[in-house]
Amino acid sequence: MSMEGSTSTRPSKTPSVAPCFWTNSEVLQWMKNSLPELFNKYGGFFKSHGIRGRTLFMLNDNLLLEMGINDAQDRAQYRIEISKLKIKSDLLTLKNTHHKGNIRFIEENSISESSQNEHI
């Protein structure tokens, strides 16, 4: 099998796994899709540093600078896009938790406890 064949079966969108579990390859794929210009400039830095999903969410201005991203506007753009990704990931986690009934259980218990306290 050629390398071309193996990459063509790869999804063109970002992976469906939660971003905090992304491999370095999945982080690079997200960058390529979300920040193509910055990916072209700095994708190699993220690859050489082995940035994975958990690490991606921990990147701050100083760490991006240490990685070699010297342009302040580029660092800011990364932080904004990473923040958006984190928010989307958190919302999806909450939505999935709600669908599993976990939040509803907590809400119902909170309501029933407060009702019981009113009767005391």
LOPALUM-525364 format. One record per residue (C-alpha): residue in three letters; x, y, z. Coordinates in steps of 0.02 Angstrom, whole numbers, padded with zeros to 5 digits, always signed. Last residue first. Layout:
N
alaXYZ...
***
This chain:
120
ile-01915+01052+02908his-02031+01057+02756glu-01922+01183+02662asn-01770+01071+02685gln-01860+00928+02598ser-01896+01037+02447ser-01714+01089+02439glu-01661+00907+02442ser-01787+00861+02307ile-01727+01001+02193ser-01543+00959+02216asn-01579+00775+02188glu-01674+00812+02027glu-01534+00924+01961ile-01400+00794+02000phe-01500+00655+01916arg-01535+00768+01765ile-01349+00803+01754asn-01306+00618+01748gly-01446+00568+01629lys-01334+00501+01492his-01399+00638+01379his-01341+00769+01505thr-01166+00697+01508asn-01159+00698+01319lys-01213+00881+01314leu-01089+00926+01449thr-00948+00840+01356leu-01000+00925+01194leu-00999+01093+01282asp-00825+01060+01353ser-00757+01011+01181lys-00832+01165+01099ile-00759+01275+01237lys-00588+01191+01220leu-00589+01213+01031lys-00634+01398+01048ser-00493+01419+01174ile-00369+01333+01056glu-00425+01450+00916ile-00401+01605+01025arg-00233+01545+01094tyr-00169+01508+00919gln-00223+01679+00856ala-00136+01762+01003arg+00024+01666+00967asp+00016+01720+00785gln-00012+01901+00837ala+00137+01894+00957asp+00256+01831+00821asn+00396+01731+00902ile+00322+01556+00887gly+00480+01462+00931met+00416+01329+01052glu+00471+01441+01196leu+00355+01577+01129leu+00210+01455+01123leu+00251+01405+01302asn+00255+01587+01358asp+00089+01631+01274asn-00003+01483+01347leu-00017+01302+01292met-00109+01193+01418phe-00253+01146+01302leu-00130+01086+01168thr-00039+00980+01297arg-00194+00876+01329gly-00224+00854+01143arg-00047+00809+01091ile+00101+00920+01051gly+00249+00810+01003his+00374+00954+01012ser+00438+00914+00838lys+00261+00903+00770phe+00200+01064+00848phe+00356+01153+00786gly+00335+01079+00612gly+00158+01146+00602tyr+00226+01321+00629lys+00221+01419+00466asn+00112+01306+00359phe+00000+01268+00508leu-00013+01455+00540glu-00082+01481+00365pro-00197+01329+00376leu-00270+01372+00546ser-00427+01268+00569asn-00403+01123+00447lys-00212+01108+00456met-00216+01142+00642trp-00346+01006+00670gln-00242+00884+00567leu-00086+00930+00668val-00180+00897+00830glu-00238+00730+00758ser-00060+00682+00712asn+00003+00729+00886thr-00128+00614+00961trp-00294+00680+01020phe-00364+00629+01189cys-00398+00806+01253pro-00481+00840+01085ala-00624+00718+01118val-00623+00587+00980ser-00721+00635+00824pro-00563+00680+00728thr-00546+00845+00634lys-00612+00841+00457ser-00530+00767+00303pro-00545+00592+00373arg-00399+00477+00334thr-00434+00355+00194ser-00333+00464+00074thr-00184+00460+00191ser-00161+00272+00179gly-00176+00269-00010glu-00050+00408-00032met+00076+00316+00076ser+00068+00171-00044met+00000+00000+00000
***
